[in-house]
Amino acid sequence: MKRMVILNGSPRGSKGATGVVVNDMQSFIPEDISVDVLELMGDGISESLDSEQQQKLYEADILMFTFPLYVDIFPANLLYCAREMEANKDKFVKGGDIKVYAFVNCGLHEGYQAALAIDILKNWTVRMGFSFGMAVGFGGSGALPQARKLPAGGGLKSNMPQLFEKLMDAVEHDKTDQENIYGNISISREEYQQSSEAGWRILAERNGLEEKDLDRRF
């Protein structure tokens, strides 16, 4: 049985949008693949994972990176972890047989905004001597925490199953150098923006401010 490690690279761990992605993804993973979810919230592998978790990482056949887009690239915590993995690449038992895949979520509505981060991950994969399979870029993830209780395929998440299915097909059949795919939540950019603005109004009210205060200049 192949071993897949899902690496949650969000500094918020399971509490953010990436946690929603990781949770929903698991129902699409083929039954003949074992799965461990590891959260990389610290500044490096040694700060994020205990010795047992590190062993699971270094014995993996498949690395599935999941993380939010931060200014077009990785969050800093994931960058530190990637550097430490590179410094310790000889610890990976399966070496050049390891396959790397990814699901990158971004707050912008357009999933293709994740393309640069995916290219960076692909370059890292080459430096590690691993094989890059494919990645998904998913936009509008700022709405995912509010849709946490919905199943993948329901409501705002109606576009997610087809993305998970294509990604897991590549994983199951050891496909590499596949074309990356992009998608987003199932509402328009305008609706997503309106929803975001409504959220700011709610936060303002909770903090004793009025809507007009949002336009104040200091």
Secondary structure by P-SEA (a helix, b strand, c coil): cbbbbbbbccccccccaaaaaaaaaaaaccccbbbbbbbcccccccccccaaaaaaaaaccbbbbbbbbccccccaaaaaaaaaaaaacccccccccbbbbbbbbbcccccccaaaaaaaaaaaaaaacccccbbbbbccccccccccccccccccccccaaaaaaaaaaaaacccccbbbbbcccccaaaaaaaaaaaaaaaaaaaccccccccccc
